[in-house]
């Protein structure tokens, strides 16, 4: 197992190199640079001033020199200084992580609390009114884009009912609408997946045998069927956690939630290359580590996987 973990972590090195090189190349092909974005609204700034600023930031150097200089700094623990704020990139990025992590936890928790019970209920009530009703609402939830759900929630709960603030990250009320927006789509998708998985498990022999032995239905559902369905649920949660920890750019921007997603959008708009590269590294790390943790959970949850690895 230790060898497997070490191998997966070692594979992270070429992945990060490839992703950062690709993102750096794409940024170089964009029209303008950070200096243009910085002085766009200044008015009357001469090209000489811009050229001096580019030289100060190192943007006048060839592409490969810029990339290797940045990469060398990252290897030594220095991610550079933001072109826009002149603050250390690492400190700025880390300061935004708690907001994104908090939003991730609340969204995942609400999604699990909604999707698992309703998915099981839909499977148990297969092809009955309850099943049709749950499937209808989950279909609606899958169909509506996140920004539209955000606007609906803002209109009804913030503007009309005035229960929650429209934007900001102060106090517990400000987390409610972003959490509902994210959980609405995820819970709709997960409910259908849980329903499908539970339906497949209910047709298996061990369920029929348990029922024949007189085991109570709740015990069959939650002690056996749900446990067997956890691999599918964990896979879905892992994908969502990776995406959420990367920052949900649209939702964070709409609600002005001060997380890494909003930071990434602002950095792209201002062409703040060091900050964008920090975000790229974070995304690569998150997905590799989340996938690794998911594989380890498979190992402990499914005896078949343990036996196969031991063999």
Buried (B, 14 or more C-beta within 10 A) or exposed (E): EEEEEEEBEEEBEEEBEEBBEEBBEEBEEEEEBBBBBBBEEEEEBEEEEBEEBBEEBBBBBEEEEBBEEBBEBBEEEEBBBBBBEEEBBBEBBEEBBEBBBBBBBBBBEBBBEBBBEBBBBBBBBEEEEBBEBBBEBBEEBBEBEBEEBBEBBBEEBBEEEEEBBBBEBEEEEBBBBBBBBBBBBBBBBBBBBBBBBBBBBBEEEEBEEBEEEEBEEEEBBEEBBBEBBBBBBBBBBBBBBBBBBBBBBBBBBBBBBBBBBBBBBBBBEBBBBBBBBBBBBBBBBBBBBBBBEBBBBBBEBBEEBBEEEEE
